[in-house]
Amino acid sequence: MIDNQELPIGFTMELAQHSHVLNRFAQLPQAEQTSIVNGAKEIKSRNEMRNYVENMFQ
């Protein structure tokens, strides 16, 4: 959880598959993490979520 927010399950699953992205995400300031999580909440498909996570830092 980030600031008592639940993470979208698809986002969490994709982060688990991409440990390098998870490590980078964990190092971000709270405000940036929240912004990324809010973006993830708008995603509707598994493929979109995979692309979102894979491209978060590019």
CHARMM internal coordinates of N, CA and C (Angstrom, degrees):
IC EDIT
DIST 1 N 1 CA 1.4437
DIST 1 CA 1 C 1.5226
ANGL 1 N 1 CA 1 C 110.08
DIST 1 C 2 N 1.2901
ANGL 1 CA 1 C 2 N 114.37
DIHE 1 N 1 CA 1 C 2 N 145.61
DIST 2 N 2 CA 1.4566
ANGL 1 C 2 N 2 CA 121.36
DIHE 1 CA 1 C 2 N 2 CA 175.70
DIST 2 CA 2 C 1.5163
ANGL 2 N 2 CA 2 C 106.43
DIHE 1 C 2 N 2 CA 2 C -118.07
DIST 2 C 3 N 1.3173
ANGL 2 CA 2 C 3 N 115.92
DIHE 2 N 2 CA 2 C 3 N 115.75
DIST 3 N 3 CA 1.4595
ANGL 2 C 3 N 3 CA 120.66
DIHE 2 CA 2 C 3 N 3 CA 178.05
DIST 3 CA 3 C 1.5320
ANGL 3 N 3 CA 3 C 111.21
DIHE 2 C 3 N 3 CA 3 C 51.27
DIST 3 C 4 N 1.3358
ANGL 3 CA 3 C 4 N 115.28
DIHE 3 N 3 CA 3 C 4 N 45.32
DIST 4 N 4 CA 1.4670
ANGL 3 C 4 N 4 CA 123.75
DIHE 3 CA 3 C 4 N 4 CA 179.08
DIST 4 CA 4 C 1.5209
ANGL 4 N 4 CA 4 C 113.76
DIHE 3 C 4 N 4 CA 4 C 63.94
DIST 4 C 5 N 1.3200
ANGL 4 CA 4 C 5 N 118.15
DIHE 4 N 4 CA 4 C 5 N 22.88
DIST 5 N 5 CA 1.4598
ANGL 4 C 5 N 5 CA 122.37
DIHE 4 CA 4 C 5 N 5 CA 174.70
DIST 5 CA 5 C 1.5232
ANGL 5 N 5 CA 5 C 108.27
DIHE 4 C 5 N 5 CA 5 C -103.00
DIST 5 C 6 N 1.3219
ANGL 5 CA 5 C 6 N 116.17
DIHE 5 N 5 CA 5 C 6 N 139.48
DIST 6 N 6 CA 1.4454
ANGL 5 C 6 N 6 CA 118.62
DIHE 5 CA 5 C 6 N 6 CA 173.68
DIST 6 CA 6 C 1.5177
ANGL 6 N 6 CA 6 C 108.50
DIHE 5 C 6 N 6 CA 6 C -80.66
DIST 6 C 7 N 1.3264
ANGL 6 CA 6 C 7 N 114.94
DIHE 6 N 6 CA 6 C 7 N 142.20
DIST 7 N 7 CA 1.4545
ANGL 6 C 7 N 7 CA 120.11
DIHE 6 CA 6 C 7 N 7 CA 176.69
DIST 7 CA 7 C 1.5246
ANGL 7 N 7 CA 7 C 108.76
DIHE 6 C 7 N 7 CA 7 C -84.76
DIST 7 C 8 N 1.3196
ANGL 7 CA 7 C 8 N 118.14
DIHE 7 N 7 CA 7 C 8 N 143.32
DIST 8 N 8 CA 1.4658
ANGL 7 C 8 N 8 CA 119.97
DIHE 7 CA 7 C 8 N 8 CA 175.02
DIST 8 CA 8 C 1.5355
ANGL 8 N 8 CA 8 C 109.39
DIHE 7 C 8 N 8 CA 8 C -59.43
DIST 8 C 9 N 1.3138
ANGL 8 CA 8 C 9 N 117.17
DIHE 8 N 8 CA 8 C 9 N 136.41
DIST 9 N 9 CA 1.4625
ANGL 8 C 9 N 9 CA 121.48
DIHE 8 CA 8 C 9 N 9 CA -175.11
DIST 9 CA 9 C 1.5287
ANGL 9 N 9 CA 9 C 111.80
DIHE 8 C 9 N 9 CA 9 C -59.95
DIST 9 C 10 N 1.3228
ANGL 9 CA 9 C 10 N 117.58
DIHE 9 N 9 CA 9 C 10 N -40.21
DIST 10 N 10 CA 1.4609
ANGL 9 C 10 N 10 CA 120.15
DIHE 9 CA 9 C 10 N 10 CA 179.16
DIST 10 CA 10 C 1.5189
ANGL 10 N 10 CA 10 C 111.91
DIHE 9 C 10 N 10 CA 10 C -63.68
DIST 10 C 11 N 1.3088
ANGL 10 CA 10 C 11 N 115.86
DIHE 10 N 10 CA 10 C 11 N -37.69
DIST 11 N 11 CA 1.4612
ANGL 10 C 11 N 11 CA 121.46
DIHE 10 CA 10 C 11 N 11 CA 177.85
DIST 11 CA 11 C 1.5262
ANGL 11 N 11 CA 11 C 109.64
DIHE 10 C 11 N 11 CA 11 C -64.84
DIST 11 C 12 N 1.3197
ANGL 11 CA 11 C 12 N 116.08
DIHE 11 N 11 CA 11 C 12 N -46.80
DIST 12 N 12 CA 1.4594
ANGL 11 C 12 N 12 CA 121.22
DIHE 11 CA 11 C 12 N 12 CA 179.40
DIST 12 CA 12 C 1.5256
ANGL 12 N 12 CA 12 C 110.90
DIHE 11 C 12 N 12 CA 12 C -60.27
DIST 12 C 13 N 1.3130
ANGL 12 CA 12 C 13 N 116.52
DIHE 12 N 12 CA 12 C 13 N -43.37
DIST 13 N 13 CA 1.4714
ANGL 12 C 13 N 13 CA 120.19
DIHE 12 CA 12 C 13 N 13 CA -179.35
DIST 13 CA 13 C 1.5210
ANGL 13 N 13 CA 13 C 111.29
DIHE 12 C 13 N 13 CA 13 C -64.74
DIST 13 C 14 N 1.3200
ANGL 13 CA 13 C 14 N 116.78
DIHE 13 N 13 CA 13 C 14 N -40.84
DIST 14 N 14 CA 1.4673
ANGL 13 C 14 N 14 CA 119.39
DIHE 13 CA 13 C 14 N 14 CA 178.90
DIST 14 CA 14 C 1.5239
ANGL 14 N 14 CA 14 C 111.32
DIHE 13 C 14 N 14 CA 14 C -68.40
DIST 14 C 15 N 1.3183
ANGL 14 CA 14 C 15 N 118.04
DIHE 14 N 14 CA 14 C 15 N -39.19
DIST 15 N 15 CA 1.4654
ANGL 14 C 15 N 15 CA 119.96
DIHE 14 CA 14 C 15 N 15 CA 176.25
DIST 15 CA 15 C 1.5291
ANGL 15 N 15 CA 15 C 110.30
DIHE 14 C 15 N 15 CA 15 C -60.44
DIST 15 C 16 N 1.3185
ANGL 15 CA 15 C 16 N 116.85
DIHE 15 N 15 CA 15 C 16 N -38.85
DIST 16 N 16 CA 1.4671
ANGL 15 C 16 N 16 CA 120.50
DIHE 15 CA 15 C 16 N 16 CA 179.33
DIST 16 CA 16 C 1.5282
ANGL 16 N 16 CA 16 C 111.04
DIHE 15 C 16 N 16 CA 16 C -63.73
DIST 16 C 17 N 1.3120
ANGL 16 CA 16 C 17 N 117.02
DIHE 16 N 16 CA 16 C 17 N -29.29
DIST 17 N 17 CA 1.4648
ANGL 16 C 17 N 17 CA 121.51
DIHE 16 CA 16 C 17 N 17 CA 179.87
DIST 17 CA 17 C 1.5320
ANGL 17 N 17 CA 17 C 112.22
DIHE 16 C 17 N 17 CA 17 C -81.90
DIST 17 C 18 N 1.3180
ANGL 17 CA 17 C 18 N 116.53
DIHE 17 N 17 CA 17 C 18 N -15.85
DIST 18 N 18 CA 1.4642
ANGL 17 C 18 N 18 CA 121.79
DIHE 17 CA 17 C 18 N 18 CA -176.10
DIST 18 CA 18 C 1.5296
ANGL 18 N 18 CA 18 C 109.03
DIHE 17 C 18 N 18 CA 18 C -127.31
DIST 18 C 19 N 1.3064
ANGL 18 CA 18 C 19 N 116.72
DIHE 18 N 18 CA 18 C 19 N 77.53
DIST 19 N 19 CA 1.4663
ANGL 18 C 19 N 19 CA 121.31
DIHE 18 CA 18 C 19 N 19 CA -173.13
DIST 19 CA 19 C 1.5286
ANGL 19 N 19 CA 19 C 112.73
DIHE 18 C 19 N 19 CA 19 C -60.49
DIST 19 C 20 N 1.3283
ANGL 19 CA 19 C 20 N 117.81
DIHE 19 N 19 CA 19 C 20 N -33.39
DIST 20 N 20 CA 1.4641
ANGL 19 C 20 N 20 CA 119.48
DIHE 19 CA 19 C 20 N 20 CA 179.17
DIST 20 CA 20 C 1.5322
ANGL 20 N 20 CA 20 C 111.03
DIHE 19 C 20 N 20 CA 20 C -65.81
DIST 20 C 21 N 1.3296
ANGL 20 CA 20 C 21 N 117.30
DIHE 20 N 20 CA 20 C 21 N -35.89
DIST 21 N 21 CA 1.4530
ANGL 20 C 21 N 21 CA 121.28
DIHE 20 CA 20 C 21 N 21 CA 177.27
DIST 21 CA 21 C 1.5316
ANGL 21 N 21 CA 21 C 109.66
DIHE 20 C 21 N 21 CA 21 C -71.86
DIST 21 C 22 N 1.3272
ANGL 21 CA 21 C 22 N 116.59
DIHE 21 N 21 CA 21 C 22 N -41.27
DIST 22 N 22 CA 1.4627
ANGL 21 C 22 N 22 CA 120.97
DIHE 21 CA 21 C 22 N 22 CA 177.91
DIST 22 CA 22 C 1.5273
ANGL 22 N 22 CA 22 C 110.85
DIHE 21 C 22 N 22 CA 22 C -58.44
DIST 22 C 23 N 1.3197
ANGL 22 CA 22 C 23 N 116.93
DIHE 22 N 22 CA 22 C 23 N -45.04
DIST 23 N 23 CA 1.4665
ANGL 22 C 23 N 23 CA 120.55
DIHE 22 CA 22 C 23 N 23 CA 179.80
DIST 23 CA 23 C 1.5238
ANGL 23 N 23 CA 23 C 111.48
DIHE 22 C 23 N 23 CA 23 C -61.77
DIST 23 C 24 N 1.3159
ANGL 23 CA 23 C 24 N 116.18
DIHE 23 N 23 CA 23 C 24 N -41.38
DIST 24 N 24 CA 1.4606
ANGL 23 C 24 N 24 CA 119.76
DIHE 23 CA 23 C 24 N 24 CA 179.34
DIST 24 CA 24 C 1.5254
ANGL 24 N 24 CA 24 C 111.56
DIHE 23 C 24 N 24 CA 24 C -68.64
DIST 24 C 25 N 1.3255
ANGL 24 CA 24 C 25 N 115.68
DIHE 24 N 24 CA 24 C 25 N -41.36
DIST 25 N 25 CA 1.4542
ANGL 24 C 25 N 25 CA 121.44
DIHE 24 CA 24 C 25 N 25 CA 178.16
DIST 25 CA 25 C 1.5330
ANGL 25 N 25 CA 25 C 110.24
DIHE 24 C 25 N 25 CA 25 C -60.00
DIST 25 C 26 N 1.3158
ANGL 25 CA 25 C 26 N 116.90
DIHE 25 N 25 CA 25 C 26 N -42.92
DIST 26 N 26 CA 1.4681
ANGL 25 C 26 N 26 CA 121.93
DIHE 25 CA 25 C 26 N 26 CA -177.93
DIST 26 CA 26 C 1.5268
ANGL 26 N 26 CA 26 C 111.93
DIHE 25 C 26 N 26 CA 26 C -63.99
DIST 26 C 27 N 1.3171
ANGL 26 CA 26 C 27 N 117.48
DIHE 26 N 26 CA 26 C 27 N -25.03
DIST 27 N 27 CA 1.4587
ANGL 26 C 27 N 27 CA 121.47
DIHE 26 CA 26 C 27 N 27 CA -178.42
DIST 27 CA 27 C 1.5322
ANGL 27 N 27 CA 27 C 113.28
DIHE 26 C 27 N 27 CA 27 C -86.66
DIST 27 C 28 N 1.3277
ANGL 27 CA 27 C 28 N 116.58
DIHE 27 N 27 CA 27 C 28 N -8.30
DIST 28 N 28 CA 1.4660
ANGL 27 C 28 N 28 CA 120.21
DIHE 27 CA 27 C 28 N 28 CA -178.88
DIST 28 CA 28 C 1.5177
ANGL 28 N 28 CA 28 C 111.16
DIHE 27 C 28 N 28 CA 28 C -72.56
DIST 28 C 29 N 1.3278
ANGL 28 CA 28 C 29 N 116.64
DIHE 28 N 28 CA 28 C 29 N 152.95
DIST 29 N 29 CA 1.4668
ANGL 28 C 29 N 29 CA 119.89
DIHE 28 CA 28 C 29 N 29 CA 172.57
DIST 29 CA 29 C 1.5353
ANGL 29 N 29 CA 29 C 110.16
DIHE 28 C 29 N 29 CA 29 C -62.65
DIST 29 C 30 N 1.3060
ANGL 29 CA 29 C 30 N 115.77
DIHE 29 N 29 CA 29 C 30 N 155.26
DIST 30 N 30 CA 1.4653
ANGL 29 C 30 N 30 CA 122.61
DIHE 29 CA 29 C 30 N 30 CA -177.63
DIST 30 CA 30 C 1.5316
ANGL 30 N 30 CA 30 C 112.84
DIHE 29 C 30 N 30 CA 30 C -51.80
DIST 30 C 31 N 1.3109
ANGL 30 CA 30 C 31 N 117.27
DIHE 30 N 30 CA 30 C 31 N -43.47
DIST 31 N 31 CA 1.4675
ANGL 30 C 31 N 31 CA 120.71
DIHE 30 CA 30 C 31 N 31 CA -177.54
DIST 31 CA 31 C 1.5275
ANGL 31 N 31 CA 31 C 111.55
DIHE 30 C 31 N 31 CA 31 C -63.13
DIST 31 C 32 N 1.3198
ANGL 31 CA 31 C 32 N 117.21
DIHE 31 N 31 CA 31 C 32 N -40.07
DIST 32 N 32 CA 1.4648
ANGL 31 C 32 N 32 CA 120.25
DIHE 31 CA 31 C 32 N 32 CA 179.10
DIST 32 CA 32 C 1.5239
ANGL 32 N 32 CA 32 C 111.03
DIHE 31 C 32 N 32 CA 32 C -69.92
DIST 32 C 33 N 1.3257
ANGL 32 CA 32 C 33 N 116.94
DIHE 32 N 32 CA 32 C 33 N -39.25
DIST 33 N 33 CA 1.4681
ANGL 32 C 33 N 33 CA 120.10
DIHE 32 CA 32 C 33 N 33 CA 176.51
DIST 33 CA 33 C 1.5261
ANGL 33 N 33 CA 33 C 110.17
DIHE 32 C 33 N 33 CA 33 C -60.25
DIST 33 C 34 N 1.3221
ANGL 33 CA 33 C 34 N 115.86
DIHE 33 N 33 CA 33 C 34 N -45.23
DIST 34 N 34 CA 1.4638
ANGL 33 C 34 N 34 CA 120.37
DIHE 33 CA 33 C 34 N 34 CA -179.55
DIST 34 CA 34 C 1.5184
ANGL 34 N 34 CA 34 C 111.04
DIHE 33 C 34 N 34 CA 34 C -61.46
DIST 34 C 35 N 1.3156
ANGL 34 CA 34 C 35 N 117.43
DIHE 34 N 34 CA 34 C 35 N -41.07
DIST 35 N 35 CA 1.4576
ANGL 34 C 35 N 35 CA 121.42
DIHE 34 CA 34 C 35 N 35 CA 178.50
DIST 35 CA 35 C 1.5266
ANGL 35 N 35 CA 35 C 111.10
DIHE 34 C 35 N 35 CA 35 C -61.70
DIST 35 C 36 N 1.3187
ANGL 35 CA 35 C 36 N 116.78
DIHE 35 N 35 CA 35 C 36 N -43.75
DIST 36 N 36 CA 1.4657
ANGL 35 C 36 N 36 CA 121.23
DIHE 35 CA 35 C 36 N 36 CA 179.44
DIST 36 CA 36 C 1.5280
ANGL 36 N 36 CA 36 C 110.37
DIHE 35 C 36 N 36 CA 36 C -64.98
DIST 36 C 37 N 1.3353
ANGL 36 CA 36 C 37 N 116.98
DIHE 36 N 36 CA 36 C 37 N -43.96
DIST 37 N 37 CA 1.4624
ANGL 36 C 37 N 37 CA 120.93
DIHE 36 CA 36 C 37 N 37 CA 179.20
DIST 37 CA 37 C 1.5272
ANGL 37 N 37 CA 37 C 110.40
DIHE 36 C 37 N 37 CA 37 C -62.17
DIST 37 C 38 N 1.3143
ANGL 37 CA 37 C 38 N 117.06
DIHE 37 N 37 CA 37 C 38 N -41.97
DIST 38 N 38 CA 1.4631
ANGL 37 C 38 N 38 CA 119.91
DIHE 37 CA 37 C 38 N 38 CA 177.90
DIST 38 CA 38 C 1.5211
ANGL 38 N 38 CA 38 C 111.60
DIHE 37 C 38 N 38 CA 38 C -61.07
DIST 38 C 39 N 1.3251
ANGL 38 CA 38 C 39 N 117.13
DIHE 38 N 38 CA 38 C 39 N -37.85
DIST 39 N 39 CA 1.4599
ANGL 38 C 39 N 39 CA 120.65
DIHE 38 CA 38 C 39 N 39 CA 175.27
DIST 39 CA 39 C 1.5144
ANGL 39 N 39 CA 39 C 111.65
DIHE 38 C 39 N 39 CA 39 C -64.93
DIST 39 C 40 N 1.3240
ANGL 39 CA 39 C 40 N 116.68
DIHE 39 N 39 CA 39 C 40 N -39.41
DIST 40 N 40 CA 1.4644
ANGL 39 C 40 N 40 CA 121.40
DIHE 39 CA 39 C 40 N 40 CA 179.75
DIST 40 CA 40 C 1.5243
ANGL 40 N 40 CA 40 C 111.48
DIHE 39 C 40 N 40 CA 40 C -64.87
DIST 40 C 41 N 1.3129
ANGL 40 CA 40 C 41 N 116.86
DIHE 40 N 40 CA 40 C 41 N -30.81
DIST 41 N 41 CA 1.4643
ANGL 40 C 41 N 41 CA 120.75
DIHE 40 CA 40 C 41 N 41 CA -179.46
DIST 41 CA 41 C 1.5251
ANGL 41 N 41 CA 41 C 112.57
DIHE 40 C 41 N 41 CA 41 C -66.85
DIST 41 C 42 N 1.3200
ANGL 41 CA 41 C 42 N 117.11
DIHE 41 N 41 CA 41 C 42 N -19.07
DIST 42 N 42 CA 1.4634
ANGL 41 C 42 N 42 CA 121.83
DIHE 41 CA 41 C 42 N 42 CA -179.43
DIST 42 CA 42 C 1.5275
ANGL 42 N 42 CA 42 C 112.73
DIHE 41 C 42 N 42 CA 42 C -86.91
DIST 42 C 43 N 1.3114
ANGL 42 CA 42 C 43 N 117.26
DIHE 42 N 42 CA 42 C 43 N -10.45
DIST 43 N 43 CA 1.4632
ANGL 42 C 43 N 43 CA 121.52
DIHE 42 CA 42 C 43 N 43 CA -174.05
DIST 43 CA 43 C 1.5212
ANGL 43 N 43 CA 43 C 110.11
DIHE 42 C 43 N 43 CA 43 C -84.12
DIST 43 C 44 N 1.3220
ANGL 43 CA 43 C 44 N 115.85
DIHE 43 N 43 CA 43 C 44 N 136.98
DIST 44 N 44 CA 1.4622
ANGL 43 C 44 N 44 CA 121.17
DIHE 43 CA 43 C 44 N 44 CA -172.27
DIST 44 CA 44 C 1.5302
ANGL 44 N 44 CA 44 C 115.06
DIHE 43 C 44 N 44 CA 44 C -109.34
DIST 44 C 45 N 1.3301
ANGL 44 CA 44 C 45 N 118.38
DIHE 44 N 44 CA 44 C 45 N -17.77
DIST 45 N 45 CA 1.4598
ANGL 44 C 45 N 45 CA 118.70
DIHE 44 CA 44 C 45 N 45 CA -176.47
DIST 45 CA 45 C 1.5266
ANGL 45 N 45 CA 45 C 111.48
DIHE 44 C 45 N 45 CA 45 C -124.58
DIST 45 C 46 N 1.3177
ANGL 45 CA 45 C 46 N 114.92
DIHE 45 N 45 CA 45 C 46 N 159.00
DIST 46 N 46 CA 1.4631
ANGL 45 C 46 N 46 CA 121.03
DIHE 45 CA 45 C 46 N 46 CA 179.66
DIST 46 CA 46 C 1.5279
ANGL 46 N 46 CA 46 C 111.51
DIHE 45 C 46 N 46 CA 46 C -63.22
DIST 46 C 47 N 1.3161
ANGL 46 CA 46 C 47 N 116.41
DIHE 46 N 46 CA 46 C 47 N -43.03
DIST 47 N 47 CA 1.4692
ANGL 46 C 47 N 47 CA 119.94
DIHE 46 CA 46 C 47 N 47 CA -179.29
DIST 47 CA 47 C 1.5223
ANGL 47 N 47 CA 47 C 111.41
DIHE 46 C 47 N 47 CA 47 C -64.67
DIST 47 C 48 N 1.3203
ANGL 47 CA 47 C 48 N 116.85
DIHE 47 N 47 CA 47 C 48 N -41.08
DIST 48 N 48 CA 1.4633
ANGL 47 C 48 N 48 CA 120.10
DIHE 47 CA 47 C 48 N 48 CA 177.11
DIST 48 CA 48 C 1.5254
ANGL 48 N 48 CA 48 C 110.63
DIHE 47 C 48 N 48 CA 48 C -62.15
DIST 48 C 49 N 1.3372
ANGL 48 CA 48 C 49 N 116.52
DIHE 48 N 48 CA 48 C 49 N -40.62
DIST 49 N 49 CA 1.4591
ANGL 48 C 49 N 49 CA 120.40
DIHE 48 CA 48 C 49 N 49 CA -179.70
DIST 49 CA 49 C 1.5158
ANGL 49 N 49 CA 49 C 110.70
DIHE 48 C 49 N 49 CA 49 C -65.82
DIST 49 C 50 N 1.3253
ANGL 49 CA 49 C 50 N 116.93
DIHE 49 N 49 CA 49 C 50 N -41.51
DIST 50 N 50 CA 1.4638
ANGL 49 C 50 N 50 CA 120.35
DIHE 49 CA 49 C 50 N 50 CA 177.95
DIST 50 CA 50 C 1.5175
ANGL 50 N 50 CA 50 C 109.77
DIHE 49 C 50 N 50 CA 50 C -60.18
DIST 50 C 51 N 1.3197
ANGL 50 CA 50 C 51 N 117.14
DIHE 50 N 50 CA 50 C 51 N -46.74
DIST 51 N 51 CA 1.4666
ANGL 50 C 51 N 51 CA 121.00
DIHE 50 CA 50 C 51 N 51 CA 178.52
DIST 51 CA 51 C 1.5218
ANGL 51 N 51 CA 51 C 111.56
DIHE 50 C 51 N 51 CA 51 C -62.40
DIST 51 C 52 N 1.3144
ANGL 51 CA 51 C 52 N 116.91
DIHE 51 N 51 CA 51 C 52 N -40.25
DIST 52 N 52 CA 1.4714
ANGL 51 C 52 N 52 CA 121.55
DIHE 51 CA 51 C 52 N 52 CA 179.71
DIST 52 CA 52 C 1.5241
ANGL 52 N 52 CA 52 C 110.09
DIHE 51 C 52 N 52 CA 52 C -60.01
DIST 52 C 53 N 1.3275
ANGL 52 CA 52 C 53 N 116.22
DIHE 52 N 52 CA 52 C 53 N -49.37
DIST 53 N 53 CA 1.4766
ANGL 52 C 53 N 53 CA 120.58
DIHE 52 CA 52 C 53 N 53 CA -178.33
DIST 53 CA 53 C 1.5242
ANGL 53 N 53 CA 53 C 110.59
DIHE 52 C 53 N 53 CA 53 C -67.13
DIST 53 C 54 N 1.3207
ANGL 53 CA 53 C 54 N 117.73
DIHE 53 N 53 CA 53 C 54 N -45.23
DIST 54 N 54 CA 1.4629
ANGL 53 C 54 N 54 CA 120.90
DIHE 53 CA 53 C 54 N 54 CA -178.06
DIST 54 CA 54 C 1.5265
ANGL 54 N 54 CA 54 C 112.03
DIHE 53 C 54 N 54 CA 54 C -63.40
DIST 54 C 55 N 1.3112
ANGL 54 CA 54 C 55 N 117.33
DIHE 54 N 54 CA 54 C 55 N -26.08
DIST 55 N 55 CA 1.4664
ANGL 54 C 55 N 55 CA 120.70
DIHE 54 CA 54 C 55 N 55 CA -175.06
DIST 55 CA 55 C 1.5338
ANGL 55 N 55 CA 55 C 113.48
DIHE 54 C 55 N 55 CA 55 C -110.95
DIST 55 C 56 N 1.3169
ANGL 55 CA 55 C 56 N 118.39
DIHE 55 N 55 CA 55 C 56 N 12.51
DIST 56 N 56 CA 1.4713
ANGL 55 C 56 N 56 CA 121.02
DIHE 55 CA 55 C 56 N 56 CA -177.87
DIST 56 CA 56 C 1.5189
ANGL 56 N 56 CA 56 C 112.64
DIHE 55 C 56 N 56 CA 56 C -59.00
DIST 56 C 57 N 1.3020
ANGL 56 CA 56 C 57 N 118.28
DIHE 56 N 56 CA 56 C 57 N -32.99
DIST 57 N 57 CA 1.4720
ANGL 56 C 57 N 57 CA 120.88
DIHE 56 CA 56 C 57 N 57 CA -173.59
DIST 57 CA 57 C 1.5259
ANGL 57 N 57 CA 57 C 112.03
DIHE 56 C 57 N 57 CA 57 C -115.54
DIST 57 C 58 N 1.3018
ANGL 57 CA 57 C 58 N 117.03
DIHE 57 N 57 CA 57 C 58 N 26.93
DIST 58 N 58 CA 1.4705
ANGL 57 C 58 N 58 CA 119.22
DIHE 57 CA 57 C 58 N 58 CA 178.81
DIST 58 CA 58 C 1.5048
ANGL 58 N 58 CA 58 C 110.88
DIHE 57 C 58 N 58 CA 58 C -114.76
END
COOR INIT
IC SEED 1 N 1 CA 1 C
IC BUILD
